[in-house]
Amino acid sequence: MKRYSNDEITRSLPTLAGQTVAIVGYGSQGRAQALNVRDSGIDVTIGVRDPNSDSAKQAEADGFEIVPPAFVTRQARLIMILTPDETHAEVYAELGQISSLEGKAVGFAHGYALTYGLVDPDPATDIILVAPKGIGPAVRSQYEKGSGVAALVATAQNPSGQAEELALAYAAALGSDRVAILQTTFEEETTADLFSEQAVIVGGMTSLIKAGFDSMVDAGIAPELAYYECVNEAKLILDMIVERGFAGMFENISNTAEFGALHAGGRIISDDVRREMDALLKEIKAGEYAQTWNREVAEGMPQLLAQREQWKNSLIEKSSL
């Protein structure tokens, strides 16, 4: 995977100098990216679909001009769509209602909409991906600390000849040039992101933590202690892995814990689990997950909403110290 050099990033910066960036959506990522880009000296306007929403009020409180998405194309060179994935087709359609997207660039923070055909872009429009590898609050807090989070960039259409440079300049405005900007494709980013979310960092991790918590509580261990061991300790170990690597983490825990990992890790993440991971990855690549998610959205997201309520009312949620 290519990592862009400082020289390449520096040469890209003039493409956004003196330009306006429009950010459509002012949620977790939208707010973080808008604040970072503005603090990097670039003019930012915010497109919001509901001027009475909490996000619109937050954008105004942060000092931004807010306009309907259809109006952002009038003044912006780059339009970043940072609303939820399932809204991208509708938002993209709204963008062209007032003025043409010809000569503009439209960007995404996730390749989902392009990879699975939710958006059919105008061939005269630059289409770019700038995907910070961190949640919105981290994108903002790391920038404020003088650092950043790494970002992936890609181009799907480049009629202007400047799409890649625009993506690099925008990633730099987010602060990602302080860490790393890496080249990818829409499809690769989408596949990797969906798989990591499902198998590891969200689906896998939360299921593993809750299963461990439930086993401990069923065996008579106090829920508060089970929570501490399964949740708080998980954060400490993950922080150590990020800071020191896996080898560094193992060097800083007890020999008992290190041998316990050797003794039990393969029993928990067994060959059966690996086969399920491989199956998940194939389903994602084939578009099967996208079809399942599209059906869930079309039905009003009943399973997703039910799951949220289950987590809110779960014993593990109520056992936080």
C-alpha positions as CSV (number, residue, x, y, z in Angstrom):
1,M,0.0,0.0,0.0
2,K,1.4,3.3,-1.0
3,R,2.1,6.0,1.6
4,Y,2.2,9.5,0.2
5,S,5.4,11.4,0.8
6,N,5.5,14.9,2.4
7,D,6.5,16.3,-1.0
8,E,3.5,14.8,-2.7
9,I,1.2,16.2,0.0
10,T,2.8,19.6,-0.1
11,R,2.4,19.8,-3.9
12,S,-1.4,19.0,-3.5
13,L,-2.2,21.9,-1.1
14,P,-2.7,24.6,-3.7
15,T,-5.8,22.7,-5.1
16,L,-7.8,23.8,-2.0
17,A,-6.1,27.1,-1.4
18,G,-8.7,29.9,-1.6
19,Q,-11.5,27.4,-2.3
20,T,-14.6,26.6,-0.3
21,V,-15.3,23.1,1.1
22,A,-19.0,22.1,1.7
23,I,-19.6,19.4,4.3
24,V,-23.1,17.8,4.1
25,G,-24.0,16.3,7.4
26,Y,-22.9,17.6,10.8
27,G,-22.8,14.4,12.9
28,S,-19.8,12.9,14.7
29,Q,-17.6,12.9,11.6
30,G,-19.1,16.0,9.9
31,R,-18.4,18.2,12.9
32,A,-14.9,17.0,13.5
33,Q,-13.9,17.3,9.9
34,A,-15.5,20.7,9.5
35,L,-13.7,22.1,12.5
36,N,-10.4,20.7,11.5
37,V,-10.6,21.9,7.9
38,R,-11.7,25.4,9.1
39,D,-8.8,25.5,11.6
40,S,-6.5,24.6,8.7
41,G,-7.4,27.9,7.0
42,I,-10.0,26.7,4.5
43,D,-13.4,28.2,4.1
44,V,-16.2,25.7,5.1
45,T,-19.9,25.8,4.7
46,I,-22.3,23.2,6.1
47,G,-25.2,21.6,4.2
48,V,-27.9,20.3,6.5
49,R,-31.2,18.7,5.4
50,D,-33.2,19.8,8.5
51,P,-32.4,23.4,9.6
52,N,-34.2,22.7,12.9
53,S,-32.2,19.6,13.8
54,D,-29.8,19.4,16.7
55,S,-26.9,19.1,14.3
56,A,-27.9,22.3,12.5
57,K,-28.1,24.1,15.8
58,Q,-24.7,22.8,16.7
59,A,-23.2,23.9,13.4
60,E,-24.6,27.4,13.9
61,A,-23.3,27.5,17.5
62,D,-19.9,26.5,16.1
63,G,-20.0,29.6,13.8
64,F,-20.7,27.9,10.5
65,E,-23.1,29.1,7.8
66,I,-25.7,26.4,7.1
67,V,-27.6,25.9,3.8
68,P,-29.7,23.1,2.2
69,P,-27.6,20.5,0.4
70,A,-28.9,21.6,-2.9
71,F,-27.3,25.0,-2.5
72,V,-23.8,24.0,-1.5
73,T,-22.7,23.3,-5.1
74,R,-23.0,27.0,-6.0
75,Q,-19.9,28.0,-4.0
76,A,-17.9,24.9,-3.2
77,R,-15.1,23.3,-5.1
78,L,-15.3,20.1,-3.0
79,I,-18.5,18.7,-1.4
80,M,-18.0,16.0,1.3
81,I,-21.0,13.8,1.9
82,L,-20.8,12.8,5.6
83,T,-24.3,11.8,6.2
84,P,-25.1,8.1,7.0
85,D,-24.4,5.6,4.2
86,E,-28.0,4.8,3.6
87,T,-28.8,8.5,2.8
88,H,-26.1,9.0,0.2
89,A,-28.2,8.3,-2.9
90,E,-30.8,10.8,-1.8
91,V,-28.2,13.4,-0.7
92,Y,-26.3,13.1,-4.0
93,A,-29.5,13.6,-6.0
94,E,-30.2,16.7,-4.0
95,L,-26.8,18.2,-4.7
96,G,-27.6,18.6,-8.4
97,Q,-31.0,20.2,-8.0
98,I,-29.9,23.8,-8.1
99,S,-26.7,23.8,-10.1
100,S,-24.6,21.4,-12.1
101,L,-21.9,19.2,-10.5
102,E,-19.8,19.5,-13.5
103,G,-16.3,20.8,-12.5
104,K,-17.0,20.0,-8.9
105,A,-15.6,17.3,-6.7
106,V,-17.7,15.1,-4.4
107,G,-16.1,13.2,-1.6
108,F,-17.0,10.4,0.8
109,A,-15.5,9.2,4.0
110,H,-16.5,5.6,3.2
111,G,-16.6,3.8,-0.1
112,Y,-19.9,2.0,0.5
113,A,-22.2,4.1,-1.7
114,L,-19.9,3.9,-4.7
115,T,-18.9,0.3,-4.2
116,Y,-22.5,-1.0,-4.1
117,G,-24.0,1.3,-6.6
118,L,-26.1,3.5,-4.3
119,V,-24.7,6.6,-6.2
120,D,-24.3,6.8,-10.0
121,P,-22.1,9.9,-10.3
122,D,-22.1,12.4,-13.1
123,P,-19.0,11.6,-15.3
124,A,-18.0,15.2,-15.3
125,T,-17.6,15.2,-11.5
126,D,-14.4,14.3,-9.6
127,I,-15.3,11.5,-7.1
128,I,-12.9,11.0,-4.2
129,L,-12.6,9.1,-1.0
130,V,-11.0,10.5,2.2
131,A,-11.5,8.1,5.1
132,P,-9.9,9.1,8.4
133,K,-9.3,5.9,10.4
134,G,-10.9,7.1,13.6
135,I,-14.2,8.1,15.0
136,G,-15.2,11.7,14.8
137,P,-14.2,12.7,18.4
138,A,-10.7,11.2,17.8
139,V,-10.3,13.0,14.5
140,R,-10.9,16.3,16.4
141,S,-9.1,15.6,19.6
142,Q,-5.9,14.4,17.9
143,Y,-5.9,17.4,15.6
144,E,-6.2,19.7,18.7
145,K,-3.3,17.9,20.2
146,G,-1.2,18.8,17.2
147,S,-1.4,15.2,15.8
148,G,-4.0,13.5,13.7
149,V,-5.4,10.1,12.6
150,A,-4.2,8.3,9.5
151,A,-6.4,8.6,6.4
152,L,-7.0,6.5,3.3
153,V,-7.6,8.3,0.0
154,A,-8.8,7.1,-3.4
155,T,-10.3,8.4,-6.6
156,A,-13.1,6.9,-8.6
157,Q,-13.4,9.7,-11.3
158,N,-10.9,12.3,-12.3
159,P,-12.2,14.5,-15.1
160,S,-10.4,17.6,-13.8
161,G,-7.1,15.9,-13.5
162,Q,-6.9,17.1,-9.9
163,A,-9.0,14.5,-8.0
164,E,-6.0,12.8,-6.3
165,E,-4.5,16.2,-5.3
166,L,-7.8,17.4,-3.9
167,A,-8.1,14.2,-1.8
168,L,-4.6,14.7,-0.5
169,A,-5.1,18.3,0.3
170,Y,-8.4,17.6,2.2
171,A,-6.7,14.8,4.1
172,A,-3.9,17.2,5.1
173,A,-6.5,19.7,6.2
174,L,-7.9,17.0,8.6
175,G,-4.4,16.7,10.1
176,S,-3.8,13.2,8.6
177,D,-0.5,14.4,7.0
178,R,0.9,14.5,10.6
179,V,0.5,10.7,10.8
180,A,0.0,9.0,7.4
181,I,-2.0,9.3,4.2
182,L,-2.3,6.0,2.4
183,Q,-3.6,5.2,-1.1
184,T,-6.4,2.7,-1.5
185,T,-9.5,2.1,-3.7
186,F,-13.1,2.5,-2.9
187,E,-13.7,-1.2,-3.0
188,E,-10.7,-2.1,-0.8
189,E,-11.6,0.5,1.8
190,T,-15.2,-0.7,1.9
191,T,-14.4,-4.3,2.2
192,A,-11.8,-3.8,4.9
193,D,-13.9,-1.4,6.9
194,L,-17.1,-3.6,6.8
195,F,-15.1,-6.7,7.7
196,S,-13.2,-5.1,10.6
197,E,-16.5,-3.7,12.0
198,Q,-18.3,-7.0,11.8
199,A,-15.7,-9.5,12.7
200,V,-13.4,-7.6,15.0
201,I,-13.8,-4.1,16.4
202,V,-17.6,-3.9,16.8
203,G,-19.4,-7.2,16.2
204,G,-16.6,-9.5,17.3
205,M,-15.4,-7.4,20.2
206,T,-18.7,-6.6,21.7
207,S,-19.9,-10.2,21.4
208,L,-16.7,-11.5,22.9
209,I,-16.8,-9.1,25.8
210,K,-20.5,-9.8,26.6
211,A,-20.0,-13.6,26.3
212,G,-17.1,-13.3,28.8
213,F,-19.2,-11.1,31.1
214,D,-22.2,-13.5,31.0
215,S,-20.0,-16.6,31.7
216,M,-18.5,-14.9,34.7
217,V,-21.8,-13.7,36.1
218,D,-23.4,-17.1,35.5
219,A,-20.6,-18.6,37.5
220,G,-21.4,-16.3,40.5
221,I,-18.9,-13.5,40.0
222,A,-20.3,-10.1,40.8
223,P,-21.4,-8.2,37.7
224,E,-19.4,-5.1,38.7
225,L,-16.2,-7.2,38.9
226,A,-17.0,-9.0,35.6
227,Y,-17.6,-5.6,34.0
228,Y,-14.2,-4.3,35.2
229,E,-12.3,-7.4,34.0
230,C,-14.0,-7.6,30.6
231,V,-14.5,-4.0,29.7
232,N,-12.0,-1.7,31.6
233,E,-9.2,-4.2,31.2
234,A,-9.9,-4.6,27.5
235,K,-9.4,-0.9,27.0
236,L,-6.1,-0.9,28.9
237,I,-4.8,-3.8,26.8
238,L,-5.9,-2.2,23.5
239,D,-4.3,1.1,24.5
240,M,-1.1,-0.7,25.2
241,I,-1.2,-2.6,21.9
242,V,-1.6,0.7,20.0
243,E,1.2,2.4,21.9
244,R,3.7,-0.5,22.1
245,G,2.6,-3.2,19.6
246,F,1.6,-6.8,20.5
247,A,5.1,-7.8,21.6
248,G,5.4,-4.7,23.8
249,M,2.0,-5.4,25.3
250,F,3.0,-9.0,26.2
251,E,6.3,-7.7,27.7
252,N,4.3,-5.5,30.1
253,I,1.8,-8.0,31.5
254,S,2.4,-10.8,33.9
255,N,3.9,-14.1,32.8
256,T,0.7,-15.8,34.1
257,A,-1.4,-13.6,31.8
258,E,0.9,-14.1,28.8
259,F,0.9,-17.9,29.1
260,G,-2.9,-17.8,29.6
261,A,-3.2,-16.1,26.2
262,L,-1.1,-18.9,24.7
263,H,-3.2,-21.5,26.5
264,A,-6.6,-20.2,25.7
265,G,-6.5,-17.9,22.7
266,G,-6.7,-20.7,20.1
267,R,-9.6,-22.3,22.0
268,I,-11.7,-19.1,21.8
269,I,-10.7,-18.0,18.3
270,S,-10.9,-21.5,16.9
271,D,-10.8,-22.8,13.4
272,D,-14.6,-22.6,13.3
273,V,-14.4,-18.9,14.1
274,R,-11.8,-18.3,11.4
275,R,-14.1,-20.1,8.9
276,E,-16.9,-17.8,9.9
277,M,-14.7,-14.8,9.4
278,D,-13.7,-16.1,5.9
279,A,-17.4,-16.5,5.1
280,L,-18.2,-13.0,6.3
281,L,-15.5,-11.6,4.1
282,K,-16.8,-13.4,1.0
283,E,-20.3,-12.2,1.7
284,I,-19.1,-8.6,1.9
285,K,-17.1,-8.9,-1.3
286,A,-20.1,-10.4,-3.1
287,G,-22.4,-7.6,-2.0
288,E,-24.6,-9.9,0.1
289,Y,-24.2,-7.8,3.3
290,A,-25.1,-4.7,1.3
291,Q,-28.3,-6.3,0.1
292,T,-29.2,-7.4,3.7
293,W,-28.5,-3.9,5.0
294,N,-30.5,-2.3,2.2
295,R,-33.5,-4.5,3.1
296,E,-33.2,-3.6,6.8
297,V,-33.2,0.1,5.9
298,A,-36.2,-0.2,3.6
299,E,-38.1,-2.0,6.4
300,G,-37.4,0.8,8.9
301,M,-34.4,-0.8,10.6
302,P,-36.5,-3.0,13.0
303,Q,-33.6,-5.4,13.9
304,L,-31.2,-2.5,14.5
305,L,-33.6,-0.6,16.7
306,A,-34.4,-3.7,18.7
307,Q,-30.7,-4.4,19.3
308,R,-30.1,-0.9,20.6
309,E,-32.9,-1.4,23.2
310,Q,-31.4,-4.8,24.2
311,W,-28.0,-3.2,24.8
312,K,-29.5,-0.3,26.8
313,N,-31.4,-2.8,29.1
314,S,-28.6,-5.4,29.4
315,L,-27.0,-6.2,32.7
316,I,-23.5,-5.4,31.4
317,E,-24.7,-1.9,30.5
318,K,-26.0,-1.4,34.1
319,S,-22.8,-2.8,35.7
320,S,-20.4,0.0,34.8
321,L,-18.3,1.1,37.8
